[in-house]
Amino acid sequence: MTSREKALRYALLVLVLLITVGPFLWQLSTSLKSVNEDIFTATPQLLPQEPTLANYSAVLDTLPVLKYAWNSVIVAFLTITGNAIGATLAGYALARLRFRGAKLMLAAFVSTLVLPEEVTIISKLVTVQSMGLADTLAGVALPNAISMLNVLLMRTAFAAIPREMDEAAIVDGANAWQRFLRIGLPNVRGMLSVISLFAFIGAWDDFLWPLIVLTDPENLTLTVGLNYLNGTFSANPRLIAAGTMIAFIPIVIVFATLQRFFFRGVEEGAIKG
């Protein structure tokens, strides 16, 4: 690699870094600026002149953030549990079991990935209402309890396990459940952590679906509840930025905690798949 090519690669990396991390840093800077600082200056200032945490205190005093956060935790827990169990079982069935219509079912799973959420949102709402789960946290979590993408990721992970291991287990008298628990699961723990993280981020960041399903203020999730910081006639960008950071902090904590398992799962999928 020549020095010119290396400089070009670093320049592209810096550009991508600015595009992805830049908005986050600006939100963080805005959330720490005091009321005495002008955030609409012609020359943007990233570093606050008078850093303060008053905006975060104002958000906590304005909204029941802890209640909203707890609702989001419940939704995220239900979504993670559904994906960890449902996507794992479905992925194992598609990858390791032989039955009629397996290829047709796999094609159906793949075809759902090309459909945008807006196409199915009405049918999901009608289904949730018919089940009596409208305006409930269970109704928020149910449509995303099993993600088609997670099913395909788990299928790829299970398909990477050598067939010889299953054949040897069958010779020893192991049934499908025993092969799933003793051979399948221990070899896909990395991918399981990946889909769990995807499920958490998707459930925590979701805004449109909870906004449609939930009407009771006591059941609002964090992303929907923070929308009340944006008033009809006035809005404080400092409070909105602080609320955004409050919603973003749990994702950072979860990812920092599970990043070792996440990258291990991605690496295993890349090598075996």
C-alpha positions as CSV (number, residue, x, y, z in Angstrom):
1,M,0.0,0.0,0.0
2,T,1.4,3.4,-1.0
3,S,1.4,6.4,1.3
4,R,-1.2,8.0,-1.0
5,E,-3.6,5.1,-0.7
6,K,-3.1,4.9,3.1
7,A,-3.8,8.7,3.4
8,L,-7.0,8.2,1.3
9,R,-8.2,5.4,3.5
10,Y,-7.6,7.4,6.7
11,A,-9.4,10.4,5.1
12,L,-12.4,8.2,4.3
13,L,-12.4,6.7,7.8
14,V,-12.4,10.2,9.3
15,L,-15.2,11.3,7.1
16,V,-17.3,8.3,8.1
17,L,-16.5,8.9,11.7
18,L,-17.7,12.5,11.5
19,I,-20.9,11.5,9.8
20,T,-21.7,8.8,12.3
21,V,-20.4,10.3,15.6
22,G,-20.7,14.0,14.8
23,P,-24.5,14.3,15.5
24,F,-24.0,12.4,18.8
25,L,-21.3,14.8,19.9
26,W,-23.4,17.8,18.9
27,Q,-26.3,16.5,20.9
28,L,-24.1,15.8,23.9
29,S,-22.6,19.3,23.6
30,T,-26.1,20.9,23.4
31,S,-27.3,19.0,26.4
32,L,-24.5,20.4,28.5
33,K,-24.8,24.1,27.5
34,S,-26.4,26.5,29.9
35,V,-29.1,29.0,29.1
36,N,-26.6,31.8,28.8
37,E,-24.9,30.2,25.8
38,D,-26.3,30.7,22.3
39,I,-26.6,27.4,20.5
40,F,-27.6,29.0,17.2
41,T,-24.3,30.9,16.5
42,A,-23.0,31.2,13.0
43,T,-19.8,29.5,14.0
44,P,-20.8,26.2,15.8
45,Q,-19.1,25.7,19.2
46,L,-18.7,22.1,20.2
47,L,-17.3,22.6,23.6
48,P,-19.7,24.3,26.1
49,Q,-18.4,27.4,27.7
50,E,-20.4,26.8,30.9
51,P,-21.0,23.1,31.2
52,T,-24.0,22.2,33.4
53,L,-26.2,19.2,34.2
54,A,-29.2,21.5,34.8
55,N,-30.8,20.4,31.5
56,Y,-30.8,16.7,32.7
57,S,-32.4,17.7,36.0
58,A,-35.0,19.8,34.2
59,V,-35.9,16.7,32.1
60,L,-36.3,14.6,35.2
61,D,-38.5,17.2,36.8
62,T,-40.6,17.7,33.7
63,L,-41.3,14.1,32.8
64,P,-41.6,10.8,34.7
65,V,-38.5,9.6,32.9
66,L,-37.9,6.6,35.3
67,K,-41.5,5.4,34.7
68,Y,-41.0,5.6,30.9
69,A,-37.6,4.0,31.1
70,W,-39.1,1.1,33.2
71,N,-41.8,0.6,30.5
72,S,-39.1,0.5,27.9
73,V,-37.2,-2.1,29.9
74,I,-40.3,-4.3,30.1
75,V,-40.8,-4.1,26.3
76,A,-37.1,-4.8,25.7
77,F,-37.2,-7.8,28.0
78,L,-40.2,-9.3,26.3
79,T,-38.7,-8.6,22.9
80,I,-35.3,-10.1,23.8
81,T,-37.0,-13.2,25.4
82,G,-39.2,-13.7,22.3
83,N,-36.3,-13.5,19.9
84,A,-33.9,-15.6,22.0
85,I,-36.5,-18.4,22.2
86,G,-38.5,-18.1,19.0
87,A,-35.8,-17.1,16.6
88,T,-33.5,-19.8,18.0
89,L,-36.0,-22.5,17.7
90,A,-37.1,-21.4,14.2
91,G,-33.5,-21.0,13.0
92,Y,-32.7,-24.5,14.3
93,A,-35.7,-26.0,12.6
94,L,-34.9,-24.4,9.2
95,A,-31.2,-25.4,9.4
96,R,-31.1,-28.8,11.0
97,L,-34.5,-30.5,10.7
98,R,-35.8,-32.0,7.5
99,F,-39.5,-31.5,6.8
100,R,-41.8,-30.8,3.8
101,G,-42.0,-27.1,2.9
102,A,-38.8,-26.1,4.5
103,K,-37.5,-24.3,1.5
104,L,-40.9,-22.6,0.9
105,M,-40.9,-21.4,4.5
106,L,-37.4,-20.1,4.3
107,A,-38.4,-18.2,1.2
108,A,-41.3,-16.7,3.1
109,F,-39.0,-15.6,5.9
110,V,-36.7,-13.9,3.4
111,S,-39.5,-12.2,1.5
112,T,-40.7,-10.5,4.6
113,L,-37.4,-8.6,4.9
114,V,-38.2,-6.6,1.7
115,L,-41.4,-5.3,3.2
116,P,-41.2,-1.9,5.0
117,E,-42.8,-1.7,8.4
118,E,-45.4,0.9,7.1
119,V,-46.9,-1.8,4.9
120,T,-47.8,-4.2,7.7
121,I,-48.4,-1.7,10.5
122,I,-52.2,-1.6,9.9
123,S,-52.5,-5.3,10.0
124,K,-50.4,-5.5,13.1
125,L,-52.6,-2.9,14.8
126,V,-55.8,-4.8,13.9
127,T,-54.3,-8.0,15.2
128,V,-53.2,-6.5,18.5
129,Q,-56.6,-4.9,19.0
130,S,-58.4,-8.1,18.2
131,M,-56.3,-9.8,20.9
132,G,-57.2,-7.2,23.4
133,L,-53.6,-6.0,23.8
134,A,-54.1,-2.4,22.6
135,D,-52.6,0.2,24.9
136,T,-50.5,-2.5,26.7
137,L,-46.7,-3.1,26.8
138,A,-47.3,-6.6,25.7
139,G,-49.0,-5.3,22.6
140,V,-45.9,-3.1,21.9
141,A,-43.6,-6.1,22.2
142,L,-45.6,-8.8,20.5
143,P,-45.1,-7.8,16.8
144,N,-41.3,-7.7,17.3
145,A,-41.1,-10.7,19.5
146,I,-39.6,-12.8,16.7
147,S,-37.7,-10.8,14.0
148,M,-37.3,-12.5,10.6
149,L,-33.8,-11.2,10.4
150,N,-32.9,-12.8,13.7
151,V,-34.4,-16.1,12.5
152,L,-32.2,-16.0,9.4
153,L,-29.1,-15.1,11.5
154,M,-29.7,-18.1,13.8
155,R,-30.4,-20.4,10.8
156,T,-27.0,-19.4,9.4
157,A,-25.3,-20.0,12.7
158,F,-26.9,-23.5,13.1
159,A,-26.2,-24.4,9.5
160,A,-22.5,-23.8,10.1
161,I,-22.3,-26.7,12.6
162,P,-20.9,-29.8,10.9
163,R,-23.5,-32.4,10.0
164,E,-21.2,-35.1,11.4
165,M,-22.0,-33.9,14.9
166,D,-25.7,-34.5,14.5
167,E,-25.1,-37.9,12.8
168,A,-22.9,-39.0,15.7
169,A,-25.6,-37.9,18.2
170,I,-28.3,-39.7,16.3
171,V,-26.2,-42.9,16.4
172,D,-26.0,-42.4,20.2
173,G,-29.8,-42.2,20.4
174,A,-30.2,-38.4,20.8
175,N,-33.5,-37.0,19.7
176,A,-34.0,-33.6,18.2
177,W,-34.4,-31.7,21.5
178,Q,-31.2,-33.3,22.9
179,R,-29.3,-32.4,19.8
180,F,-30.6,-28.8,20.0
181,L,-29.7,-28.4,23.7
182,R,-26.3,-30.2,23.7
183,I,-25.0,-29.6,20.2
184,G,-26.8,-26.6,18.7
185,L,-27.0,-24.1,21.5
186,P,-23.4,-24.4,22.8
187,N,-22.2,-23.6,19.2
188,V,-24.3,-20.5,18.6
189,R,-24.0,-18.6,21.8
190,G,-22.1,-15.8,20.1
191,M,-24.9,-15.3,17.5
192,L,-27.5,-15.5,20.2
193,S,-25.8,-12.5,21.9
194,V,-25.9,-10.7,18.6
195,I,-29.6,-11.1,18.0
196,S,-30.3,-10.3,21.7
197,L,-28.4,-7.0,21.2
198,F,-30.3,-6.3,18.0
199,A,-33.6,-7.0,19.7
200,F,-32.8,-4.7,22.6
201,I,-31.7,-1.8,20.4
202,G,-34.8,-2.2,18.1
203,A,-37.2,-2.4,21.1
204,W,-35.5,0.5,23.0
205,D,-35.3,2.9,20.0
206,D,-38.7,2.1,18.5
207,F,-41.0,5.1,18.2
208,L,-43.6,4.8,15.6
209,W,-45.2,1.5,16.8
210,P,-45.5,2.5,20.5
211,L,-46.8,5.9,19.4
212,I,-49.7,4.1,17.6
213,V,-50.5,1.4,20.1
214,L,-50.2,3.3,23.4
215,T,-52.6,6.0,24.6
216,D,-52.4,5.9,28.4
217,P,-49.6,8.2,29.6
218,E,-48.7,5.6,32.3
219,N,-47.8,3.1,29.6
220,L,-45.6,5.3,27.4
221,T,-42.1,4.1,26.5
222,L,-39.1,6.3,26.9
223,T,-38.8,7.4,23.2
224,V,-42.5,8.3,23.1
225,G,-42.6,10.0,26.4
226,L,-39.6,12.2,25.6
227,N,-41.6,13.5,22.7
228,Y,-43.5,15.7,25.2
229,L,-40.3,17.8,25.6
230,N,-41.1,19.2,22.1
231,G,-43.9,21.6,22.8
232,T,-46.6,22.8,20.4
233,F,-45.6,26.5,20.5
234,S,-42.1,26.3,22.1
235,A,-39.3,23.9,22.5
236,N,-36.0,24.0,24.3
237,P,-33.3,22.3,22.2
238,R,-31.2,21.9,25.4
239,L,-33.9,19.8,27.1
240,I,-34.5,17.8,23.9
241,A,-30.8,17.1,23.6
242,A,-30.6,16.0,27.2
243,G,-33.6,13.7,26.8
244,T,-32.0,12.2,23.7
245,M,-28.9,11.5,25.7
246,I,-30.9,9.9,28.5
247,A,-32.5,7.5,26.0
248,F,-29.1,6.8,24.4
249,I,-27.1,6.1,27.6
250,P,-28.7,2.6,28.2
251,I,-27.8,1.5,24.7
252,V,-24.2,2.5,25.3
253,I,-24.1,0.6,28.6
254,V,-25.6,-2.5,27.1
255,F,-23.3,-2.5,24.1
256,A,-20.2,-1.8,26.2
257,T,-21.1,-4.7,28.4
258,L,-21.9,-7.2,25.6
259,Q,-19.4,-6.0,22.9
260,R,-17.1,-8.9,23.6
261,F,-19.9,-11.4,22.9
262,F,-21.2,-9.3,20.0
263,F,-18.0,-9.2,18.0
264,R,-17.3,-12.9,18.9
265,G,-20.7,-13.8,17.4
266,V,-20.1,-11.7,14.3
267,E,-16.7,-13.2,13.8
268,E,-18.0,-16.8,14.2
269,G,-20.8,-16.1,11.7
270,A,-18.3,-14.6,9.2
271,I,-15.9,-17.6,9.5
272,K,-18.4,-20.4,9.6
273,G,-21.0,-19.0,7.4
